[in-house]
Amino acid sequence: MTAHGPVHGEESTAPEELLTVPQVMTRLQIGRSAICDLIRTRQLASITLGRARRIPARALTDFIRTRLGQEAA
């Protein structure tokens, strides 16, 4: 019998939470154009599914951590 879990070096098989632009707008309290600028300049990672733009929750967390680190420096 084998264990079913992440193999060393691989991520969990749990699905990544994907956020809409309005959800990110709400969380960061900034406007749509600011979010689009962050995506366009690749400061905030996103994916396109058909015509829909989605931001992985992990990308938002990484963006916030990076900005906090920049502010502290």
N, C-alpha and C positions, 0 to 999 in steps of 0.2 A: 504494500500500500504506500502511495506517495503522498506527500503533503501538498496541499493546494494553497500556495501563497506566493508572494513575490520572490523571485530568484535573486540571489545576492547581486547587487548592481542594477537591478531592474526596479521600476516603479510599481506601485500597487496597481491592480487592475480596476480599481474604483474609478468610475467616470469622473472626468474633470468638470467642475461646475463652470458653465459658460454664462457670462453676463451680457445683457444687452447694453447698448450705448446709454439709454435712459437710466438703467440701473447704476451704471458707473457714474453718470452725471449726479445722481442722487447721493451716492456714497462719497464722492469727492466734493460735492457742492460747487461744481463749475458747469459751464454751459457746453452745449453740443459742439460748438466750433472749437473750444479748447480741447475737448476730447479728441476730435478729429485731427487737430494739430499734433497732439501727442502720438496718435496712431501714425500719421503721415511721416513724422520725424523719427519714428521707430523707438520712441521713448516708452511707449506702451504697446505691448504685443497684442495682436488680434488675428482672427481668422475670418474668412468669408465662407459662408455656407449658402450657396445660391446667391441671392441678393442681400442676404442678412449678414451683418457684421457682428461678431461675438468676441468678447474679451475673456480669456480664461481667468478665473478668480485668482489663480496663482500668479498670473502676470500682473494683476492689480496689486497684489500683496508685494511682489518684487519691486514694482515701481515705487510704492510708498516707502519701502525699506531703503531703496536707493536714494530717494529724495531726503529722507531723514538723515542718512549718512552724509549726504552733501551739506545739509544744513549744520550738522554737528562739526564738520571739518573747518 
